[in-house]
Amino acid sequence: MLLSVSVSLCAQDVPGIRDTIHSTALNETRDFHIVLPDDYKAGSRKRYDVLYVLDAEDDGHKITDIVHTEQGYGFLPSMIIVHILTIYWHDRDRDFTPSHIDSLPSSGGASRFLQFMQNELIPYITRKYPVSGYNTLYGHSLGGLFAWYSLLNAPDLFRSYIITDPSLWWDNGYMEQVIAKKLPNPLLNEKKLYIGSRDGEGMKDMHTDHMDTLLRRFAPGGLRWRSVHYPDETHFSLFYKTAWDGLKFTYRGYTGGFDLQPVSGTFVKGQPFRIFSYNPEMEGTVLRYTTDGSQPGITSPVMHQNITVNAPIIKIRAFAERPQYDTTIALQFTEGQPIIPLERPAEVEAGGFNYSYYEGTWDKLPDFAGLQPKLMGMAGKSFRVGYNVAKFPDANHFALLEEGYIEIKQSGYYTFSLNSDDGSRLYIGNKLIIDYDGLHARWASKTCMVSLQKGFYPLRLEYFQNQYDLFLELKYMPPGYSTLMMIPYDQQFHRIKQ
């Protein structure tokens, strides 16, 4: 009775919406929790993959946290998570084991639990939620043993399996005989199988070394599998690495977007420019591109860390292992001429821009010509509008104007990047380069490429802040560089007299 209370309390802590169904296969009522994705809306046409998690009392929170973290990094799409609860701890021996042993009278119920999954739980989820039909099963220890059982006996039920330290020692290695017999099955083609186990003695204890041999010998060519032996892990700590890596393997090639620079601007005909990709490590993702406006295909040129182009439209497509997760980004450039520079203006010196500070409340950038500044000065090295704002009288309702000259020491293409909270604008050579006006939080930067020649250019940076967080950051990428950086202090010029 004490065990029942303990498990019940654990079940209450499992994330998601609690639900139940009565199982004819198991002759009992089974509880499970549903974690819906953040973008879920009832009645929406969007369909979601489903991740089914065994041993939810132990693994529910951990799996949910890992999924949400990986989604934040762009490794996974939105998905529904189904946490399957165990009624009593000893019922793991009943539900997850494929054969009966006398020392555990209730053991050997994997076939009935598989019927519950196949005929009752998954159809229930399919009827109630907008699912895609792509199901993944996660199992640890005896749950991993059951995942193997499901793969071999109902291969159409799940499309991918993530297994942590499976208990293949069960019943003197009973499942090893089943694997050898049933693994050479063409129905396993296009399935994905990720297995994490302990290196060394732990691998031998669980018989996962035998499993690797069987996979190499009997796995059909279309089964995409990976078995990783992690050093310096325990049976329980192994969970985190296997779940993390297994989910990435399952969605290999998926990207929620990829970072490219530059994404817009002006190019000069006959003077090629470079576009950089900052996601070359996306395993399983191939980037291909076109310069004629057409959609990139599998025969289009491959983009590695950068490409050199000279065209107004560049389309770059990330090819994932599952085509529905392909991502295409179209970059738009305008043909033009370099901005004409000036000779070094009189009465200027290096070391920061001039600034003017104005007080007021705006929801867009004001007309600075009609305003009287409250403060004026020279922005030195310590002048940063961001986490450490300059000591203005009102740090919540103000506008700021920075003006001066930027010295360009090498002719070529320059990419400027502007990020702000709230609105901002950047002018180079009296030409509007980036318009990031309006009330908004600090999100992705806006960038623009321009062709500049050696010399001096007027620079004007406008900004306003309306309550809450404030942030203003200007960076650039000169020719020959592949990353954005702050404009060097000795290339910022201000007027000595105002």
MARGU-796621 format. One record per residue: x negated, z, y of N, C-alpha, C, O, CB in turn. Coordinates in steps of 0.02 Angstrom, whole numbers, plus 50000, padded with zeros to 5 digits. Glycine has a CB too. Layout:
! MARGU-796621
XZYXZYXZYXZYXZY...
END
This chain:
! MARGU-796621
499585000049939500005000050000499575000050062499734996750111500475006150001499035003750061498575003950118498274997050130498194995050188498025009050106498104993450076497824986750084498324982150117498134978050159497624984050016498954982650098499474978450127499524979450202499584974650240500144979850094499504985850224499544987350295498944984450332499014981650386499594994850307498364985250302497744982750334497774975250345497614972850399497134984650292497964971650293497994964350300498534962250349498434957450387498134961150232499084965850350499624964250397499374964850469499534960750511500224968750386498984970250482498714971050550498244965450568498234963050625498364977850556497834963250519497384957650531497784951350546497604947450591496934956450472498324950350510498734944350520499014944050590499094938650619499294944150469499184949850618499454949950685498934947550737499114945050790499684957050703498304948250720497774946250766497594938850761497224936350803497164950450754497844935350711497694928350703498024924450760498614925450773497924925650634497654920050794497954916550851498494911550831498504909250774497414912850890498934910150878499444905050867500144907750860500274913750868499274901250806500604903250847501324904750839501454906350765501314902250722501764898750864501724912150752501844914050682502464910450655502964909750689501944921650676502404908050594502944904550561502924906150487502414908450461502904896750574503474904950452503504906250380503914900950345504354897850376503804913250366503774899850282504204895850240504234899250171503764902750151503944888450234504784898250136504824900850068504554895450021504774889750024505564902750049504094897449979503774892849933504084893349864504084898649833503014894049929504354887749841504604887449773504024887449723504064890449670505054881249762503484883949742502914883449697502604890249684502374891649629502384878749726502594894549736502284901149729502794906649718502614912349702501874902649791503424904949726503974909849719503884915749766503934921549745504014912249646503734914249829503634919449879503674916249949503644910149956502964923049869503744920449999503724918250068503014918350093502664923350084504184922550113502784912850125502094912550150502094912050226502484908450256501724906450119501634915850255501554915850327500974911450347500484910650311501444923050353501034908550407500484904650436500574904650511501124905850537500474897250407500044903250547500054902950620499864895850642499424892650614499564908150650500204893550694500074886950723499754887750791500034891050835500734882750728499174884650801498854884450867498954877250894498664872550867498094886450864499354876650947499484870150976498964868651029498714873151063500194869951006498784862251038498274860351088498534861451159499134861751171498064853051079498074862151205498254863451275498684857851305499094859151348497634864351317498584851651282498964846051311499604844551271499914839351282498534839951313499794849051226500404847951187501024848551230501094853251269500434853051129501474843751224502114843851257502654841651208502594836351177502114839351321503174845651202503724843951157504024837251178504164836151238504264849451156504124832851131504424826351146503914821051164504094815151172504904827051201503284822951170502764818051187502644813351129502734815251071502114821651208502434807251144502274802451092501574803351063501404800251013502354795351118501174807551095500494808551070500514812151003500904816750993500084812551121500084809850957500044812850891499364816050881498854813650906500194807550837499364821350843498764825550836498534826050764498934826350718498894832450864497874826050755497584827850691497724835350679497854839150725496824826350689497704837250615497844844250597497264847050557497024843850510498514844750556497044852950576496534856650540496864862550504497144866950537495964859050588496824862650438497104868050398496544872950379496034870850352497454865250334496644879350394496124884350385496354889550334496864892850343495954887850452495974890250280496104895450230495794902050253495344902050295495834893350161496014907550223495754914250240495814915550315495334917850346495024914850218496384914250343496464914650416496364921650443496164922450501497144912150436496484926850403496384933650428495654934650449495524938050499496574938850375495194931850412494484932450428494244926950475493854928150521494074932350364494484920750463494184914950495494594911950552494354907350586494054909750444495214914350562495654911250611495374911150681495324905950712496304914650611495194917050707494934917550775494294913450782494194909950832494814924850794493864914050733493214910850738493284903250740492964899850780492764912850679493704900550696493814893350695494114891050761493894885950789494264891350636494614894550785494944892550848494444892550905494444887950946495524897250864494024897650909493514897950962493024892150956492844889151007493134904650959492814890450896492344884950886492664878350906492344874250940492104884650813493284877250885493634871150903493684870350979493534865051006494334870950871493904875651012493984875151085493324874251121493284870651171494334881451111492794877351095492134876451126491894869251117491654866251165491634881351095491964866551058491744859651046492164854751086491904849651109491774858050972492804856151094493214851851136492974852051208492984846951243493944853951132492754857951231492494858451298491874854251309491754851851365492344865551314491474853351257490884849151261491034841751248490584837551252490364851651212491654840151232491834833251219491684830851149491654824751138491484828951267491584835551101491424833551033492044832250991492014828750941491004838851000492614835151010493214834750969493814832751012493824834251072493354841550935494304829350982494934827951017495394834051014495244838850979495274821750988495954833651049496474838751041496734838650970496794833350940497044837651092496884844450943497134844750875497574850850866497554855550906496554844950824497974850750813498374856550793497994860250739497704857250694499084854350767497984866950744497644871050694498184875050657498594878350688497114875750726498164874850591498624878750550498214884050513497804882450470499024874150499498334890350529497994895950496498434898450439498994900950451497844901650547498194897850378498584899950320498374907150302497794908450288498464895150260498864911650302498724918650290498754920250215499154917350178499214923050328498334924950195498344927450127498764933750125498674938250166497614928850101499224934250077499684939950075499294946350059499344951250096500234938850022498924946350005498494951949987497814949049971497744943349949498784955949926497304953149981496624950549972496514948049901496174943049891496124956049988496814951549850496694949349782497044942649766496894939549716496934954649733497514940449810497844934149798497384928149811497564922549793498464933549840496814929249841496314923949845496104922049774496014916149759495694926149888496024927049731495834925649661496384921649626496254917549582495704932149623497004922949646497554919249616497614912149642497654907349604498204922949628497604911449709497764905049741497194900049740497304894049736497974906149811496584902449744496024897849755495634896149692495174892049695495554900849806495794899149635495384898149575495704893049528496314893249517495274904749539495304888449501495584883049460495674884849386495974880949349495144877049465495404890649364495464892449293495574899949288495434903749334494824890249254495824901949230495974909049218495394912449184495104909749136496614909849177495234918549208494754922749172495094929549159495474932049201494084923649213494954932349102495314938349080495204944349125495644948549131495104940149010494614944749158494474950649200494894950649264494944955849297493734950849218495194944949281495624944549340496284941549316496364935449315495304940149398496764945649298497384943349266497774938149306498114933949277497824949149252497734938549374498124933849414497764927349429498044923049462498324937149478497164926549405496754920749423497024914249392497424914349346496034921749402496784908649421496954902149393497554898849425497854894449393497074902749321497734900749486498334898049517498214892449566498654890949607498694903449552497634889249564497494883949613497984878149609498154875249660496784881349603498224876549549498694870949543499344872549580499624868049612498834869349468499594878749575500214880549610500104880749686500534878649725500474887449584499514883249707499384883449779499304876349806499504875049863498744887549793499024871849767498984864949788499674861849795499804857949841498554860849739500134863449749500824861149755501144863749819501514860149853501244863249694501014870149835501274873049897501024869049957501414867450002501064880449902500374867649959500094863750015500394856750017500604854450070499334863450009500404853549960500584846449956501334845249965501534840550000500374843549890501754849349936502474848049935502874852149984503454850649997502734849249867502564857350013502954861850055502644862850124502964861250174503024868650020502034865350129501754866950194501614860750236501844860250292501124870950186501224856050209501044850050248501664845950266501714843750324500554845650209502144844850221502764841350242503134845150297503424841950341503224840450183503134851750295503464855750347503124854550415503474853350465503444863250330502464854850417502094853650479502224846550504502294845350564501344854850469502244841850457502344834750475503024833650506503094829750553502264830250414503534837150480504214836450508504274839750576504624837250620504724839450461503934845250586504034849350646503604847250705503804848350763503904856550630503024844250693502544842850747502344835450745502374832250693501924847350742502134832750802501914825650805501194824950779500714825650817501954822950878501134823650715500484823450683500274816150670500694811650665500484827350617499624815150666499344808450656499284806550583499224800650566498654807950689499304811550538499184810250467498474811450446498314811050387499374803150451498024812950494497324814450478497264822050472497264825550522496834811650532497204824350410497164831550396496464833450373496144829850335497684833450343496234839150398495594841950377495714848850347496114852750373495094842350436495364850350292495424856850260494764860650267494234857950252495614856150185494814866950291494224871250294494294876850244494814880150241494124873950366493764877950204493764883450156493084886550149492574883150151494004880950089493074893250141492454897050136492464900950071492964904150054492374901750196491914900850033491834904849972492354902549920492324896849897491924912449988492814906949899493334904649853493774899349886494034894949852493764910649829493864899849952494234894549987493874887949982494184882649979494334896450060493204888049982492814882049972492884879349902492894873249891492084883249986492944883849853493074881749784493744878049781493794872849748493074887849737494254880849815494904877449815494864870749851495194865949831495434881849848494464870249905494404863949940494124858549893494354852849895493944864650002493644860349852493384855649802493954853749753494024847849735492784858849764494334858649732494884857249685495384852349716495614847749682495234863849666495544853349780496014848949814495734841849820496094837049808496184851649884495104841349838494794834749845494844830749781494994824749782494064835449865494724833949724494694830349660495384829249629495474824549590494264834149612495874833449646496524832949614497074830049658497594827849632496734839749590496984830049723497474827049769497094823649826497144825849884497984832549796496714818449811496264815549861496604812649922496284811649973495854810249830497244811249918497604808449976497874813750023498134812150076498174804149952497804820050005498104825450044497724826750109498024827850161498144831850003497064826550105496644827650164496154821850172495954818750123496254834350159495994820450234495504815150248494794817850253494314814150242495684811550312494734824250268494064827150273494074834350251494594837750253493784826550345493494836750230493424843450203492794846650232492264843550234493384843350125492864852850255492294856750279492254862950235492714866950234492354858550355491704863650199491644868750147491024873050160490474870450167491604865550076491134879650164490584884350174490454888350111490894891750085490754889150232489834887850085489604891750029490134892349973490354897949958489414898750052490334886849943490864887049892490654890949830490074890749810491074880049872491124894449801490984898749743491004894649679491434895649636491494904449739490524890049672490504885749613490244889449551490234886649496490054879749626490054895749560489874899849502490484901849461490424904249405489504906049525491084900849490491694903249458491744900849385491634895049370492304900949497491914905649342492044904149271491474900049240491584894849210492704900449263490864902649250490264899549221490184892149242489984887849203490294899949145490344890949305490244884149331490784879249309490654873349299489584881549310491404881749301491954877549277492034871249319492124865749291492604881549279491984871849386492114866049429491574860749423491694854949441492184868349501490984862549399490454857549392490654852149341490514846249350489794860849370490984854349289491224849449239491764844949269491794838949256491494853049175492204848049310492734844149341492444839149391492664833449395493244848749377491944841349430491624836849479491314830849443491404825149465491094840549520490944832149390490624826649354491134821649327491004815649324490204829449296491724824149308492234819849278492644816149331492794810249322492694823849234492814819449385493304816549432492994813749496493344810249533493804821749451492354815149509492064812849572492014805249576492104802449630491374815749580491864801649521491824794349526492534791249532492774788049485491464791449464492844792249589493544790049599493574785849662493404788349716494024796249604493784779649658493814775349718494284778049772494224776149830494034768449699494754782549753495204785449803494824790149851495084792049903495764789349768494204791949833493804796249876493424792249929493114795149973493324800249835493434785749925493124781649976493464782950044494074783750048493154774149958493064782950096493294784250165493464791550178493664793250233493894779950181493384795850128493454803050141492794805750169492264802650161493654806850076492854811550203492254814650231492194821750202492684825450199492274814750308491594823450182491474829850149490844832950179490304830050173491414829050072490914838750209490334842350237490284849150203490774852950201490394843150314489684850650176489584856850140488984860450169488444857550176489484855550064489074866750187488534870950210488414876550161488874880050141488674873750280487784877450142487624882750095486974886150116486624883750160487554880050023486834891850085486214895450099485634892250063485694890050006486274902950080485064892050096484464889550064484184894950018484304900850027483944887350117483804892749968483464897549925483904900549872484294896949840483174903049966483854907049862484204910449808484964910049816485334909549767483994917649804485204910249879485924909749890486204903149864486754903049837486074910449964485834897749872486054891249847486114891449771486584888549742485564885649869485634894749738485664895249665486224899749643486564898349593484994897849638486334905249680486864909949661487554906549662487964907749618486874915949709487664902149711488314898849718488354892349679488884889249676488464897549791487794890249648487764883949610487814877749655487974872349631488314883749557487674878449719487714872649762487124867949752487164862149772487744874749835486584870249720486044865649703486284860849648486104854949649485424869549679486684863249601486974858949550487454853849583487474848049563487344863149496487824856249631488314851949666487964845949698488214840349694488704855949719487394847149731487034841649763486834836349712486884830349725486414844249799486604838549654486414833849601487014829649579486944823649570486124837649541487584832949571488184829349551488404824349604488614818749588488754834249536488354826249668488554821649722488094815549723488334809949729488524825249790487454816649716486994810949717487114806349657487024800249662486264813349717487324809149602487404805149541488084801749536488134795949515487294809449480488624805349556489294802849541489714800849602490224797549593489654807949503489514802649663489944801249721490024793749731489534790049729489644804349784490644791349741490744784249756490404782349822490324786649866491494782549758490224776049828489844773949887490194774949952489874775750004489684766749880490874775049951491244775650014491384782850034491674783950088491874772050008491204787749993491284794750011490724796650059490134796550040491294799449949490904798350120490394800250169490294807850166490714811650190490594798050241489744809850136489634816950125488954819050152488494815050159489674818550050488914825550167488294828550188488274835650164488754839450173488214828150266487724837450133487614844350109487004847150144486454844350138487534844550031487094852650179486554855650218486414862650193486884866650185486724855750294485784864250181485584870950159485254874450218484704872650239485094870650097485594879450245485364882850305484914888750286485114892950245485964885350347484314889250315483884894950301484084901050341484414900550393483154893150315483894906850316483974913250353484704914750371484844917150426483554913150416485154913250326485864914750337486134918850278485854918850223486274908150345486674922350291487034925950239487674922150220487844917150252487194933250261488004924550170488624921450148489144921350205489564916950207488914925150088489104926250251489604926650304489354923650370489734920450406489794933850315488714924550386488464921550448488444913950444488464910450495487754924150463488414911350383488394904050373489014900650400489014894750416488314902550299489554904450405490194901750428490114897850493490364892350499490704907350437489764900850542489754898050609489404891250611489664886550640489414902850656488834890850580488464884450581488834879050542488854873250564487754885450552489114880850485489464875850445490084873350481490214867250482489644878650377490474877950510491084875750545490894871350605491204866150615491484881950569490404873350643490194869450702489954862550682490204857450707489644873150741489474862250636489184855850616489684851650576489694845550581488554857050575490104855150536490594851450496491114848050539491314842350524490934856050448491344851350592491824848150637491504842250673491834837050681492094853150688490884842850695490544837250727490464831450678490534825650696489864839350755490304833050615490234827850564490894824450551490924818350544489964830750499491434828350549492104825550537492284820550592492594815450579492624831150533492104822150654492274817850711491644814350738491574813350798492614821950767491204812650693490574809350712490724803050753491104798650733490164807550648490414802750810490514796950854491044798050907491094794150954490694791050814491434803450901491934804750952491594807051016491114810851016492434810150928491854804551071491634807051136492224807251183492614802551187491064802551165492294812851217492824813551267492654809851331493024810451380492954820751281492114806251332491864802851391491114803151390490824807451357492154805851456490794798751426490064798951428489834797651499490164794351539489754793851379489254800451514489004800651583488554794651596488064793451560488614807151596488734790751646488354784851666488194785351740488584788051779488744778451651487614782651760487434782251830487044775751841486604773951802487004788351851487204772151895487774773051941488404770051912488384766451862487614769852009488984771551942489614768951918489944764251968490444760951952490084774651902489664763752028489944759152079489414758252132488894761652133490604761952109489544753452177489084752452233489014745052249489434740952231488414755352216488474743552284488344736752308487684734252278487174737652281488324736452385487694728252250487084725252223486934718752259487374715652289487154724052147486304716752256486074710552288485984705352233485634706552184485414711752329486284699552242486234694252192485504692452182485134691452230486644688052214485314691952119484624690252103484154696252100483564695452084484364685352153484414702152116484014708252112484344713052063484774717052082483934711552183484154712751999484474716951947484404724351962483944726551996484174715351879484884728151935484864735451942484974738551873485194735251827485404737851991484804744851868484854748351804485434753251803485594756451853484204752051789485744753751744486264758751731486004763251675485764760851624486954755351711486054769751686485784774651639486344778151601486874779751630485344779751677486234779151538486684783251497486344789951484485754790151466486864779751429486714795351494486444802051485486704805351422486684811451415486594806351545486944801251375487194803851311486884800251252487244798551205487944803251309486234799051251485944795451195485954799351130485854796451077485234793451211486074805951133486054810051074486724810451038486784814150989485834817051092487234806651061487884807051029487844803850959487874797750952488424803451072487764808150908487674805650840488284801650818488854803850825487544811450792488144795750790488684791650764489004787150815489434783150798489194795850734488824787750879489124783650931488644778050950488054779150962489294787950993488914772050952488524766250973488844763751038489444762551041488514760650918488434762851089488664760151153488504752751156487934750751145488354763851213489014748651170488914741451179489224739451246489674742751271489234737351120488964734051276489184732351344489264724751353488994720751315488684734951394489644723051405489714716051426489644715851502489734720851536490394713051404489474709951528489404709051600489854703451626489804701351684488684707451618490314701051584490764695651604491484697951611491934693851619490724689951555491604704551609492274707151616492654707851551493204710651551492654702851662492384705251496492734705651432492624712351399492164716051416492504699951386493064713951350493004720151313492414719751265492364714851227493664721651275491964724551266491404724451218491644724551146492114728151130490934730251231491324720551104491484720451033490884722550992490364724551019491714713551012490954722150927490424724550883489804720050885489274722050860490684725050812489854714050914489264709750921488974709850991488484706451004489454702550902489274713651037489014714051105488344717751105488204721551058489524717651152487934716651156487274720051159487354727551157487834730451184486894717951221486864730851126486854738151121486534741051184486014738551207486474740451058486844746251210486544749951266486204756151238486504760251203487084751851318485574756751254485194762751234485194767551294485734769251319484464760951212484634769751316484624774551372484754771151439484984774451485483954778151374484614764751445484774761251506484814753751493484544751251444484254762751561485144750251538485174742951535485034740251605485154743751655485874740451509484784734151609484664730851672485154725151679485184720751635483924728251677485544725051733486084720151742486084717651813485734720251857486774723351724486474712351825486564709651892487244706151894487284700051898485974704651911487774710251892488454707551888488934712551919488774718551922488654706051814489514710151943489984714751975490374719251927490584724751947490474710852016490484717151865490874721051818490464722151755490244717351722491554717551801490364728351738490024730151676490484734751637490694739951661489334733651690490644732751576491054736851532490624739651476490254735951443491664732851504490674746151465490284749551415490764753151368491204756951390489774754551446490684751951304491144754651254490774758851204490264756751176491534749051218491024764851192490754769351141491144768151077491754769351075490784776851163490804765851024491134764650960491064770850917490514772750898490824758450925491624773850900491634779650856491754777250784491924771450773492174784750878491674781750737491804779950667492544778550656492724774650611491574785550620492974781650696493694780350692493894776550755493844779350810494104786950683494114770350749494234766050808494694769050860494634767450919494504759450786495174773450840495634776150889495284780650939495564782350991496184780150854494664782550925494284786750970493744782851008493314785951040493974792450932493774776251005493324772251047493484773551120494064774651138493394764651030492974773451163493064774551234492724768951273492154767151259492764781451255493084766051322492804760751363492814762951436493314765451462493204754251354492254761951470492194763251541492014756751577491544753351557491664768851556492394755151628492264749151668491944751151734492224755151771492924745151680491364748451748491004749751810491094743851857491024738051837490254751051796491254745251920491414739951969490904740252026490824745452058492134740751996490564734652038490084734152092490274728252138490634723752117489364733252064490024728552199490164723252248489514719852267489014723052280490514726252311489544713252268488954709452289488874709952365489364709252402488994702052267488274711252389488154711952461487424711352478487034708352441488414718552485487244714252534486554713952559486294720952570486684725652577486514709752623485624721752573485344728352588485554730752657485664726752703484584728152583485614737352665485744740252730485104739852771484564741652747486004747652724485154737652833484574736652875484314743252901484704747352927484744731952934483654744552895483374750952917483184750752991483224745553023482764752752875482974756453017482724757153085481984758853083481724761253032483124762553124481654757653139480994760653148481094768153158481654770453169480624757353210480554771853152480614779053160480884780653230480574778753280479934782553149481454784153235481734785753300481284790453339480884794153310482434788853292481354790353405480974794953447481284801853444481874802653430480964792453520480874806953456481084813953461481424816453397481934819953401481544814753520481134814753340481364817553277480764820453240480194818453251481734812253233480904825153196480374827753154480664829553086481264830653078480044833953186480224829653036480434831052967480604838352959480374842652995479884829052918481034839652908481204846652892481934848252903482094852752942480794851252932482384844752868483094846452872483464842452924483164839252968483174853752887484134842552919484574838952965484854843753017484844849853008485144835552926485114840953072485504844853120486184846553091486464842553052485584841153187486464852353109487134853853086487554856353145487294859153193487124859053030488214855253138488704858053185489264861253144489504858253095488994852453233489464867253164489964871153127490584871853171490544873553230489684878253108491184870553140491814870653176492304875253137492304875253076492114863453184492694879053174493184883353142493884880253148494054877153198493184890353174494274881053096494944878353094495184877753023494804878852976494974871553129495814876053016496114875152949496344867952942496754865552981496714880152938496084864552892496244857552880496384856452805496134860252763495674852852904496774851252790496854849152721496534842352710496594839452655497594849052702496204839752761495794833752756495274834052811495334838052857496214827152759494774829752808494244829952857494514828552927494904823952936493694824952839494304832452977494554831553045494174825953081493674823453056494504838053085494424824053139494074819553184493574823853223493754827353270494564815753233492944823553202492444827953233492334826453307492104830753344491784827353196492484820253328492364818453398492794822553446492604823453503492504811053408493364825053423493814828953465493734836453458494144840153483494514827053451493214838653424493114845853412492504848553449492024844953462493034847153337492544854953466491984858453496491664863053444492004867353417492204862453559491014862153430490694866353380490624873553403490504874953462490014863653362490704878153355490594885253368489854887053362489594891453396491004889553319489514883453318488804884553307488454877853298488754873153272488674889153246487824877453319487424871553308486714873853290486494879153313487414866753370486384869953250485704871853232485374866753188485614861053182485704878553198484824868653158484454864353113484484867253042484334873153032483714863453137484684863152995484744865352925484054865352893483774860052880485234860752886483794871252880483144871752849483204871852773483734870352746482784877852873482664873752740482654873752667483164878552637483444877252584481964875452642483304884152672483764889152645484484887652662484934891452642483584895952672484614882152697485294880452717485634876752660485494870852649485304876152782486074880152623486424877052567487154879152569487304885152570486104879052499487594874252570488304875852564488464875552489488484870252459488764870752604488574881252460488684881652389488804888852371489214892252402488094878652349488454891252320488534898252301488274902952356488514908552363488174899652235487784900552394487474904652445487584901252512487124898052538486724905852431488164901952540488324898352601487944901352660487804907352661489084898552614487774897152709487454899652770487924904752803488524904552792487284893752818487654909052843488034914652871488484912352928488334913552987487564920252895489014908952910489504906852960490004912452972490134916452927489864900352938490284912853033490774918153048491384918053002491614923352981491004917553119491634912152986492214911452942492014906952885491934900952894492844908652980491924909752826491704905852769492274902852729492154900052675491274910152724492894903452753493464900752717493814895052753494114890752720493954906252705493784894752818494134889652855493664886652908493614889152964494784892452889493314881452887492834878452933492704871252913492874869052858492184882452935492394867652958492144860952945491404860752965491184864553008492554855552984491054856252934490334855852944490124848552951490364844252914489944859352886489684847352998489414840653008488654841153006488354844753046489664837553076488354837552959487624837052956487424829952976487704825152951487354838852885486944829453020486724822953045485964822753050485644827853061487044821453114485694816953042484974816053049484784809253023485164804453025484594821553013484174808852997483904802552969483574804052903483264809252893483414799253019483654799152857483304799552794482764794152794482894788452810483784798752733482164796052775481614791152772481584788252701481534791952652480934794452791481624781752697481574778152633480864775352628480664771252669482114772452627480494777552578479794775652573479674769752526479134766952524479394781452550480194767952487480124762452439480774758452438481314761252428479954765052368480724751952448481324747652447481594747152377481224747252328481154740552475482254746652371482574746052306483264749052305483554750452358482144749252252483534750152246484194752952238484164760652236483744763652202484524750252173484614763752275484664770952277485384772952259485864770052284484474773752348485444777852215486094780552197486184787352230485764791852222486184781152120486724788052269486874794452301487454797752265487914794352242487044793452377487424804352259487934808252223488174813852268487774817452298487654811152156488844814452274489144819552317489654823552277490094820652244489464816252379489594830152281490084834552249490274839952300489844842452336489794837752183490904841652302491124846452353491774849852334492154847452292491204842952420491884855452367492504859352362492584862652431492304868052441492494864652302492964859652480493454854352471493154847452488492674845252456494084855852515493434843952540493284837052551492624835652584492344839952619493824834052591492364829552574491734827552603491694819952609492054816252575491144830252562491234817652652491084810552659490344809752673490034814052704491514807252715490064804252649489354802652662489304795752693489584790852669488944803052597488934795452749488774789152782488014788152781487634792752794489044789052856487804782052763487104780052767487054773852811487404768952798486794778752695486634774152863486584768352908487244766752941487404760852951486334762352871487634771952957488294771252989488804767652944489314765152969488224767453054488664767352880489124764252833489384769652786489004773652759488774758552793490054769852776490354774752730490144772952659490294767552634491134774852737489794777652627489544776552559489994779952507490174776852457488824779252552490174786252520490584790052473491134793652511490994797152560490154795152432491754792752490492324796152520492624800852467492914798652418492864791052546492534807452478492784812452432493224817452471493164823552462492184816252396493654814652514494064818652559494634822052522494794820252465494334814352616494954826852555495554830152528495414836952498494834838952489495864825752477495954840452483495904846952450495774845952376496184842852342496554851152461495234848552351495094847952280494554852952261494174855352303494864840752261494534854552197494024859052171493374855152159493354849052166494264862452106492874858852140492234855752123492284853052052492234856852004491644860852130492374846452046492404843351981491814838651973491254840351991493074839551971491944832751948491404827851938491184825152006491574824552052491634822051892490544823652010490274820652070490534813552079490724810252031489504820652068490534811352142490654804352157489974801252174489574804252210491164803452216489844795252148489204792152158489294785052185489824782052178488804792052093488764782452216488764775652241488044773152247487604776852268489124775252310487944766952227487284763852231487244759152291487724755452304487124759952166486704759452327486594754952384485874752252381485434755452352486714758652452485774746552411485114743552416484824745352485485114743652536485144735852406484254748852485483934751052547483224748252551482884747452500483924758752552483014746952611482334744652622481914750152654482194755152679482324738352667481274749352652480834754452680480974755352754481014750552792480094752452668481044761652775481184763152845481614769352852481644773452807481534757252878481944770052910482364775852925483104773852930483264768452954482134779152992483534778252906484254776952906484614783052935484464788752915484514775252835485084782052980485504787653001485904790252941486164786452901485994785453058485934796852935486324800052881486814804852913486644808652958485854803852830487434804552889487964808852915488364811552856488614807752815488434804852965488414818052852488774821352797489314825852827489164830452865488284825552753489944824252811490514828052836490804832352780490814830252722491054823252866491054838252799491304842852748491814847652780491734849652838490734846852714492324849552742492764854852765492924859552706492934857452648493414852052796493054865852722493214870952673493874874252693493964876352750492644876252668494334874652644494984877752656495124882852602495464881352553495544872352659494854888852610495014894552567494704893852497494534888352475495774895252561494624899452464494374900052396493664897352390493264898252436494844896252347493504894152334492814892152321492584886852371492974882852396492744889552249491934887052384491634881952427491014879352394490634883052363491484884752497490904872852402490324869752371490204863052404490674859252418490424868852294489574861552417489364855052444488674853552417488204857452427489374855052523488604847852383487954846152355487854838552361488264834652337487904848452281487294836652392487104829652399486454828552361485964832152372487034827752474486454823652317485854821752280485764814152284486204810452304485894824052207485164812052263485054804852259484574803252203484224807652178484784802152326484564796852183484114794452132483744788352159484044782952165484494792752065483094789052174482724783452202482504778452149482574779952089482114786052239482244772652168482004767852118481454770852074481044774752097481744761552153481464769052011480964771451965481134778151933480764780451890480324772051999481684781251953481894787651925482534786651884482904781851894481994792951981482654791451838483244790951796483704797051803484204797451768483044790251724483534801651848483944807551858484054808651933483644806751974483624813751826484614811851948484764813452018484354819552039484184823851999485524814852026484194819852104483794825352130483974826552203484314822452234483034823752124483754832252229483864833652299483424829052341482864827252321483704841052315483664827152400483264823052446482674827352468482774832852494483684820552507482054824952460481474828952479481524831252552481734827652596480834824852470481314837452561481374840552627480984836652680481194836252738481114847752624480404833852661479994830152710480264823152724479974819552764479284829752686480804821152690481124814752705481784815752743482134810952758481254810852640481944822052759482514823652801482274824652873481824828752885482904830052774482564820952920482334821352989482914823553034483484821553024482044814453013482744827753084483234829953132482964828653202482364827953213483404837553122483424828453250483224827453319482964833953347483234839353335483824824753361482424833353385482134839353416482584841853473482664847953482481424837853443482874837153510483324838853564484014836253547484084830653522483074836053632484544840353560485224838153545485604836953609486194835053608485594843453503
END
